[in-house]
Amino acid sequence: MKTSEQLRILFKKHLDNTCSPEETQRLMNYFQLDEDREILKELIIGALETQDEYYENDFAIAKVLGKVDQDLFVQIKESAHAIPEDKNKVLKLWLKIAAVAAVLAVVYIGVYFFNNQPEKVVTVPTITVHDIKPGGYGATLTMANGRKVSLANVVSGEIGRESGIVITKSGDGKLVYEVDEKTSDPNASNTLSTARGETYQVRLPDGSLVYLNAASSLTYATSLIENGKRVVTLSGEGYFEVAKDKQHPFVVKTDRQEVEVLGTHFNISSYADDAVEKTTLLEGSVKLSASGNSKVLKPGQQAKLIAGKIQIGETDTDLAVAWKNNEFVVESEHIENIMKMIERWYNVEVVYMGEKTNQRFSGKVSRFDKLSKVLEIVESTGEAHFKVKGRTVYVSR
């Protein structure tokens, strides 16, 4: 039976770098249990109070802080109101360290960016290239009259009016549709498209919010309604937070399937160059239809559409929506799938030289990192090597 004293001993051993691999894993697992949160909060604050700011560059504390979830962080932050002024410096130090902890945790994970020999630690090499910046917020809106608007460059405010709809760019960068009057042209449609290296959000007339990943497009009637249903057509990848409306089901069409919902959160990855189309449900329920077959998806499940057949299984939903949270997160993925993500976000071409590695990779990297850092982390496994010339990435074993 685990006691609070055992947890405190493990925490101290971890900071002193005397934990065995098994003890370290046990400590990391404790962060998943609600019953341990108060103890862990006390341990973290205590560690920050007794130690100085060398923790900003310490991998041990980075790994611990990297495991602390948002709820625990908020608890520690809010406790500042109940702590005497002379103790407040502890929380200020916490906030400062938490800001850099995510970066350190990414580096820590990157050094161990999955190989079949966990005990093998490889020094991260330096890739000297003309670096390539990550993608950013931007898209092109094609309106019903054919007018194209680059949303990265347009200022906030009204973009246009058509078919009884007012289209604006909000202060935080979203595209927003509002019904101003009865739609006069039900056939009028808009297309929101992102190029490689772009991502964007749109608030549809019904209040539904859609996040578009890079190299994707969303087409919809300006009123959103078609034959009594809210209908959009997706190419690429999108995350949907659908507003509830029992009278008007929400339908997402792709080249290979239809997904129908009333109100829910889900992700669809439907890139033309991917053999598998994935639909991941976070909450609510959806019905998928493809090639005359239909399946109902439950929260925590993912449907894979392969050659017209729908396969459903349990999944880690965080993996599917990591891109929306500005992260690359992969679990046991082949190099080809990782490089596709890099192609789309960094707007590069990928060329394979010789035989491809069969290794599967797992890890997490911020989408705000430059290309060189992402490649260094993958290369640190010793299973793949890269050369970058212009906007072409050459991959070899």
HELIX and SHEET records of a PDB file:
HELIX    1   1 SER A    4  LEU A   15  1                                  12    
HELIX    2   2 PRO A   21  TYR A   30  1                                  10    
HELIX    3   3 ASP A   34  ASP A   36  5                                   3    
HELIX    4   4 ARG A   37  THR A   50  1                                  14    
HELIX    5   5 GLU A   53  ASN A   57  5                                   5    
HELIX    6   6 PHE A   59  LYS A   67  1                                   9    
HELIX    7   7 GLN A   70  GLU A   78  1                                   9    
HELIX    8   8 SER A   79  ALA A   82  5                                   4    
HELIX    9   9 GLU A   85  LYS A   87  5                                   3    
HELIX   10  10 ASN A   88  VAL A  111  1                                  24    
HELIX   11  11 THR A  317  ALA A  320  1                                   4    
HELIX   12  12 ALA A  322  ASN A  325  5                                   4    
HELIX   13  13 ILE A  335  TYR A  346  1                                  12    
HELIX   14  14 LEU A  371  GLU A  379  1                                   9    
SHEET    1   A 5 GLY A 136  TYR A 137  0                                        
SHEET    2   A 5 GLU A 198  ARG A 203  1                                        
SHEET    3   A 5 LEU A 175  VAL A 179  1                                        
SHEET    4   A 5 ILE A 165  LYS A 169 -1                                        
SHEET    5   A 5 GLY A 157  GLU A 162 -1                                        
SHEET    1   B 8 GLY A 136  TYR A 137  0                                        
SHEET    2   B 8 GLU A 198  ARG A 203  1                                        
SHEET    3   B 8 LEU A 209  LEU A 212 -1                                        
SHEET    4   B 8 LYS A 229  GLU A 241 -1                                        
SHEET    5   B 8 SER A 216  GLU A 226 -1                                        
SHEET    6   B 8 SER A 189  THR A 194 -1                                        
SHEET    7   B 8 THR A 140  THR A 142 -1                                        
SHEET    8   B 8 LYS A 148  SER A 150 -1                                        
SHEET    1   C 8 GLY A 136  TYR A 137  0                                        
SHEET    2   C 8 GLU A 198  ARG A 203  1                                        
SHEET    3   C 8 LEU A 209  LEU A 212 -1                                        
SHEET    4   C 8 LYS A 229  GLU A 241 -1                                        
SHEET    5   C 8 PHE A 250  LYS A 253  1                                        
SHEET    6   C 8 GLU A 258  VAL A 261 -1                                        
SHEET    7   C 8 VAL A 286  ALA A 290 -1                                        
SHEET    8   C 8 ASN A 293  LEU A 297 -1                                        
SHEET    1   D 8 GLY A 136  TYR A 137  0                                        
SHEET    2   D 8 GLU A 198  ARG A 203  1                                        
SHEET    3   D 8 LEU A 209  LEU A 212 -1                                        
SHEET    4   D 8 LYS A 229  GLU A 241 -1                                        
SHEET    5   D 8 HIS A 265  SER A 270 -1                                        
SHEET    6   D 8 GLU A 277  GLU A 283 -1                                        
SHEET    7   D 8 GLN A 301  ILE A 306 -1                                        
SHEET    8   D 8 LYS A 309  GLU A 314 -1                                        
SHEET    1   E 2 GLU A 327  GLU A 333  0                                        
SHEET    2   E 2 PHE A 361  SER A 366 -1                                        
SHEET    1   F 3 GLU A 349  TYR A 352  0                                        
SHEET    2   F 3 THR A 392  SER A 396  1                                        
SHEET    3   F 3 HIS A 385  LYS A 389 -1                                        
END                                                                             
